[in-house]
Structures are given as structure tokens and as C-alpha cells.
């Protein structure tokens, strides 16, 4: 290895060290902190049903989501997701047409 190659290797290691320090400080900076996890619409429905002491009709679930969570739920999408979970035997039960509750 000649002097020029040694110089290039030195510069490379120096720059890599500087980048490591920059990355470490970026991770500590508040603007690079991870954003809080978003709540899915199905989680919102689950929260609504869990806080209710009785099964709720899908239209009431949509109304509560709009008022309490400021989220607009599409009826067909929510019913489809709930039915898929019910068929899989997970999280929810159907007590009447378009009326759902948390699985106990």
C-alpha cells in the first residue's frame, strides 16, 4: 500500500466515523423521533364496542366513531371487516343483523 492509498483509507475511515456521529445525533433529535402508532379503524370499532356495555348496531358504531374519534367509517368496509373477523372466530361476535359485540 503506497502513501496515497493510506491517505484514501484514512479519509474513508474519518468520514465513516463522522457519519456515525451524525446518525446518532439525528436519532436523539426530537424531529427524528418515531411518530406514534396510528389507530386502525377496526381498533376504533373494538374500542367503541369494549366501552359499551351492550352490543351496538353498525350505524351507532359509525356515529360514535365520528363524534368521539373524529373518524368517518364507511359502513360496507366496517361490516366486511367485522364479518371476516367473526368468520375467523376472532375478536367479535354477531348478535343480530348488523349488530356486533366484543367476543368474550
N, CA and C of each residue as an Amber inpcrd file, in Angstrom:
protein
   312
   0.8420000  -1.1740000   0.0000000   0.0000000   0.0000000   0.0000000
   0.8970000   1.2500000   0.0000000   0.6930000   2.0870000  -0.9730000
   1.5060000   3.2990000  -1.0160000   0.8710000   4.4050000  -0.1760000
   1.5080000   5.5240000  -0.1120000   1.0760000   6.6320000   0.7340000
  -0.2900000   7.1600000   0.3250000  -0.5350000   7.2290000  -0.9580000
  -1.8330000   7.7360000  -1.4360000  -2.9730000   6.8110000  -1.0110000
  -2.7930000   5.5140000  -1.1150000  -3.8160000   4.5520000  -0.6880000
  -4.0680000   4.6450000   0.8150000  -3.0090000   4.8480000   1.5700000
  -3.1490000   5.0060000   3.0210000  -3.9480000   6.2660000   3.3370000
  -3.6600000   7.3330000   2.5960000  -4.3910000   8.5820000   2.7900000
  -5.8780000   8.3980000   2.4670000  -6.1800000   7.7190000   1.3630000
  -7.5730000   7.4600000   1.0000000  -8.2840000   6.6140000   2.0630000
  -7.6140000   5.6070000   2.5680000  -8.1870000   4.7520000   3.6100000
  -8.4510000   5.5580000   4.8790000  -7.5050000   6.4150000   5.2290000
  -7.6750000   7.2820000   6.3950000  -8.8900000   8.1980000   6.2220000
  -9.0140000   8.8280000   5.0820000 -10.1430000   9.7290000   4.8100000
 -11.4760000   8.9700000   4.8710000 -11.4780000   7.7790000   4.3220000
 -12.6930000   6.9550000   4.3310000 -13.1240000   6.6410000   5.7630000
 -12.1760000   6.2030000   6.5980000 -12.4920000   5.8830000   7.9910000
 -12.9350000   7.1230000   8.7580000 -12.3120000   8.2470000   8.4790000
 -12.6790000   9.5010000   9.1290000 -14.1200000   9.9000000   8.7760000
 -14.4620000   9.8160000   7.5080000 -15.8160000  10.1730000   7.0700000
 -16.8650000   9.2010000   7.6230000 -16.5290000   7.9180000   7.6940000
 -17.4580000   6.9480000   8.2580000 -17.7160000   7.2430000   9.7320000
 -16.6860000   7.6180000  10.4490000 -16.8380000   7.9740000  11.8630000
 -17.7240000   9.2090000  12.0170000 -17.5100000  10.1760000  11.1580000
 -18.3290000  11.3900000  11.2160000 -19.7900000  11.0720000  10.9170000
 -20.0390000  10.1990000   9.9500000 -21.4210000   9.8220000   9.6260000
 -22.0890000   9.1020000  10.7920000 -21.3660000   8.2420000  11.4790000
 -21.9180000   7.5440000  12.6440000 -22.3630000   8.5440000  13.7040000
 -21.5500000   9.5600000  13.9310000 -21.8910000  10.5830000  14.9260000
 -23.1270000  11.3610000  14.4810000 -23.1910000  11.7040000  13.2070000
 -24.3590000  12.4300000  12.6730000 -25.6190000  11.5890000  12.8510000
 -25.5590000  10.3040000  12.4870000 -26.7270000   9.4270000  12.6230000
 -27.1530000   9.3010000  14.0830000 -26.1960000   9.1980000  14.9790000
 -26.5160000   9.0700000  16.3980000 -27.2410000  10.3230000  16.9030000
 -26.7870000  11.4970000  16.4800000 -27.4340000  12.7400000  16.9130000
 -28.7990000  12.9270000  16.2620000 -28.9570000  12.4480000  15.0450000
 -30.2660000  12.5300000  14.3950000 -31.2890000  11.6990000  15.1580000
 -30.8980000  10.5290000  15.6190000 -31.8150000   9.6590000  16.3550000
 -32.2330000  10.2970000  17.6700000 -31.3760000  11.1060000  18.2620000
 -31.6840000  11.7510000  19.5250000 -32.4990000  13.0220000  19.3300000
 -32.4880000  13.5540000  18.1510000 -33.1990000  14.7900000  17.8590000
 -34.7030000  14.5520000  17.8730000 -35.4810000  15.4540000  18.4810000
 -36.9380000  15.2650000  18.5590000 -37.6250000  15.1720000  17.2030000
 -37.0960000  15.8530000  16.1890000 -37.7540000  15.8280000  14.8860000
 -37.6070000  14.4850000  14.1910000 -36.6740000  13.6400000  14.6310000
 -36.4800000  12.3370000  14.0230000 -37.0560000  11.2090000  14.8650000
 -37.7410000  11.5450000  15.9340000 -38.3750000  10.5160000  16.7620000
 -39.5020000   9.8760000  15.9620000 -39.7670000   8.6130000  16.2510000
 -40.8390000   7.9060000  15.5560000 -42.1810000   8.5110000  15.9280000
 -43.0320000   8.5660000  14.9530000 -44.3780000   9.0590000  15.1670000
 -45.1690000   8.0170000  15.9560000 -46.1250000   8.4430000  16.7620000
 -46.9280000   7.4580000  17.4860000 -47.6990000   6.5730000  16.5150000
 -47.9240000   5.3440000  16.9290000 -48.6180000   4.3820000  16.0820000
 -50.0450000   4.8540000  15.8170000 -50.4560000   4.7360000  14.5820000
 -51.8170000   5.1090000  14.2180000 -52.7900000   4.0480000  14.6950000
 -53.9960000   4.4510000  14.9650000 -55.0330000   3.5180000  15.3610000
 -55.8240000   3.1330000  14.1210000 -55.9480000   1.8320000  13.8740000
 -56.7100000   1.3880000  12.7080000 -58.1980000   1.5840000  12.9640000
 -58.9550000   1.5850000  11.8970000 -60.3960000   1.7720000  12.0350000
 -61.0310000   0.5950000  12.7680000 -60.4900000  -0.6000000  12.5770000
 -61.0170000  -1.7630000  13.2820000 -60.7040000  -1.6870000  14.7770000
 -59.5540000  -1.1140000  15.1260000 -59.2350000  -0.9020000  16.5380000
 -60.1800000   0.1120000  17.1650000 -60.5600000   1.1230000  16.3960000
 -61.5240000   2.1070000  16.8900000 -62.8580000   1.4290000  17.1570000
 -63.2980000   0.5770000  16.2270000 -64.5510000  -0.1610000  16.4170000
 -64.4500000  -1.0400000  17.6640000 -63.3200000  -1.6970000  17.8350000
 -63.1360000  -2.5470000  19.0160000 -63.1820000  -1.7170000  20.2950000
 -62.5680000  -0.5530000  20.3020000 -62.6110000   0.3310000  21.4760000
 -64.0380000   0.7650000  21.7860000 -64.8050000   1.0820000  20.7470000
 -66.1880000   1.5110000  20.9340000 -67.0090000   0.3790000  21.5310000
 -66.8560000  -0.8190000  20.9740000 -67.6180000  -1.9620000  21.4770000
 -67.1880000  -2.3430000  22.8880000 -65.8930000  -2.2250000  23.1820000
 -65.3990000  -2.5730000  24.5140000 -65.9100000  -1.5960000  25.5650000
 -66.0390000  -0.3330000  25.1930000 -66.5070000   0.6630000  26.1550000
 -68.0210000   0.6360000  26.3290000 -68.7130000  -0.0080000  25.4160000
 -70.1640000  -0.1260000  25.5180000 -70.5050000  -1.3640000  26.3380000
 -71.5530000  -1.2600000  27.1230000 -71.9620000  -2.4020000  27.9420000
 -72.9640000  -3.3010000  27.2200000 -73.1860000  -3.0120000  25.9520000
 -74.1450000  -3.8110000  25.1860000 -73.7090000  -3.8700000  23.7240000
 -74.2400000  -4.8220000  22.9530000 -73.9400000  -4.8630000  21.5120000
 -74.4570000  -3.5970000  20.8250000 -73.7810000  -3.2040000  19.7730000
 -74.1740000  -1.9860000  19.0660000 -74.4250000  -2.2640000  17.5950000
 -75.4130000  -1.5640000  17.0550000 -75.7020000  -1.6070000  15.6280000
 -74.6060000  -0.8470000  14.9000000 -74.3030000  -1.2600000  13.6890000
 -73.1980000  -0.6580000  12.9370000 -73.4100000   0.8370000  12.7310000
 -74.6350000   1.2980000  12.5570000 -74.8760000   2.7360000  12.3740000
 -74.5270000   3.5160000  13.6400000 -74.7640000   2.9160000  14.8050000
 -74.4010000   3.5730000  16.0650000 -72.8810000   3.5940000  16.2270000
 -72.2170000   2.5180000  15.8240000 -70.7480000   2.4710000  15.8780000
 -70.1670000   3.5890000  15.0130000 -70.7160000   3.7580000  13.8190000
 -70.2430000   4.8000000  12.9110000 -70.4640000   6.1870000  13.5140000
 -71.6160000   6.3840000  14.1250000 -71.9430000   7.6710000  14.7400000
 -70.9840000   7.9850000  15.9020000 -70.7120000   6.9900000  16.7450000
 -69.8010000   7.1910000  17.8790000 -68.3860000   7.4700000  17.3790000
 -67.9590000   6.7570000  16.3470000 -66.6170000   6.9750000  15.7870000
 -66.4730000   8.4060000  15.2790000 -67.5160000   8.9060000  14.6560000
 -67.4680000  10.2700000  14.1380000 -67.4360000  11.2900000  15.2700000
 -68.2620000  11.0860000  16.2880000 -68.3510000  12.0440000  17.3930000
 -67.1430000  11.9790000  18.3290000 -66.7480000  10.7710000  18.7260000
 -65.7130000  10.6160000  19.7420000 -64.2930000  10.5770000  19.1740000
 -64.1230000   9.9830000  18.0040000 -62.7890000   9.8020000  17.4430000
 -62.5190000  10.7020000  16.2350000 -63.5380000  11.4100000  15.7890000
 -63.4280000  12.2810000  14.6160000 -62.9420000  11.4970000  13.3890000
 -63.4840000  10.2750000  13.2370000 -63.1300000   9.3920000  12.1320000
 -64.4060000   8.9910000  11.4100000 -64.3910000   9.0830000  10.0990000
 -65.5450000   8.6780000   9.3110000 -65.3190000   7.2460000   8.8450000
 -66.1850000   6.3530000   9.2690000 -66.1010000   4.9460000   8.8920000
 -67.0970000   4.6690000   7.7780000 -66.6680000   3.9070000   6.7840000
 -67.5750000   3.5120000   5.7130000 -68.2960000   2.2410000   6.1450000
 -69.6070000   2.2730000   6.0640000 -70.4370000   1.1840000   6.5540000
 -70.0450000  -0.1680000   5.9480000 -69.9790000  -0.2330000   4.6270000
 -69.6830000  -1.5100000   3.9650000 -68.3090000  -2.0410000   4.3420000
 -67.3540000  -1.1530000   4.4420000 -65.9900000  -1.5520000   4.7710000
 -65.9090000  -2.1190000   6.1910000 -66.5430000  -1.4490000   7.1300000
 -66.5110000  -1.8970000   8.5280000 -67.2650000  -3.2110000   8.6920000
 -68.4390000  -3.3220000   8.0840000 -69.2110000  -4.5650000   8.1880000
 -68.4240000  -5.7160000   7.5830000 -67.7880000  -5.4790000   6.4490000
 -66.9880000  -6.5180000   5.8080000 -65.8410000  -6.9700000   6.7150000
 -65.1500000  -6.0160000   7.3030000 -64.0320000  -6.3480000   8.1890000
 -64.5120000  -7.1090000   9.4260000 -65.6420000  -6.6700000   9.9830000
 -66.1900000  -7.3550000  11.1640000 -66.6120000  -8.7820000  10.8310000
 -67.2680000  -8.9590000   9.7100000 -67.7260000 -10.2940000   9.3100000
 -66.5290000 -11.2210000   9.0830000 -65.4690000 -10.7000000   8.4920000
 -64.2610000 -11.5160000   8.2950000 -63.6790000 -11.9600000   9.6270000
 -63.6560000 -11.0690000  10.6010000 -63.1440000 -11.4250000  11.9240000
 -64.0670000 -12.4380000  12.6110000 -65.3730000 -12.2710000  12.4370000
 -66.3330000 -13.2000000  13.0390000 -66.1720000 -14.5860000  12.4390000
 -66.0510000 -14.6610000  11.1250000 -65.8670000 -15.9620000  10.4580000
 -64.5780000 -16.6350000  10.8950000 -63.5490000 -15.8260000  11.1710000
 -62.2740000 -16.3770000  11.6380000 -62.3310000 -16.7250000  13.1280000
 -63.3950000 -16.3010000  13.7890000 -63.5470000 -16.5760000  15.2150000
 -62.6880000 -15.6830000  16.0940000 -62.4280000 -14.4850000  15.6290000
 -61.5190000 -13.5860000  16.3340000 -62.2110000 -12.2890000  16.7170000
 -62.0650000 -11.8560000  17.9390000 -62.4010000 -10.5270000  18.4750000
 -63.8710000 -10.1570000  18.5640000 -64.7060000 -10.5320000  17.5980000
 -66.0750000 -10.0250000  17.5630000 -67.0920000 -11.1560000  17.4220000
 -68.3470000 -10.8600000  17.7980000 -69.4720000 -11.7730000  17.5620000
 -70.6310000 -10.9610000  17.0040000 -71.4490000 -11.6410000  16.2320000
 -72.6550000 -11.0050000  15.6870000 -73.8280000 -11.4750000  16.5320000
 -74.5850000 -10.5300000  17.0720000 -75.7270000 -10.8810000  17.9120000
 -77.0610000 -10.7260000  17.1980000 -77.0770000  -9.9280000  16.1770000
 -78.2730000  -9.7220000  15.3590000 -77.7880000  -9.1550000  14.0230000
 -78.6780000  -9.0830000  13.0430000 -78.2370000  -8.4820000  11.7730000
 -77.6680000  -7.0820000  11.9880000 -76.4490000  -6.9030000  11.5520000
 -75.7410000  -5.6240000  11.6540000 -75.5510000  -5.1290000  13.0860000
 -75.5740000  -6.0290000  14.0530000 -75.3110000  -5.6790000  15.4510000
 -74.1680000  -6.5470000  15.9440000 -73.1540000  -5.9050000  16.5050000
 -71.9310000  -6.6000000  16.8530000 -71.5490000  -6.3450000  18.3080000
 -70.7170000  -7.2610000  18.8370000 -70.1960000  -7.1180000  20.1900000
 -68.7860000  -7.7030000  20.2200000 -68.0950000  -7.4340000  21.3010000
 -66.7530000  -7.9980000  21.5160000 -66.9050000  -9.4420000  21.9460000
 -66.0620000 -10.3050000  21.3890000 -66.0820000 -11.7110000  21.7550000
 -65.5150000 -11.8750000  23.1680000 -66.2360000 -12.6170000  23.9940000
 -65.7790000 -12.8220000  25.3820000 -65.2790000 -14.2240000  25.5660000
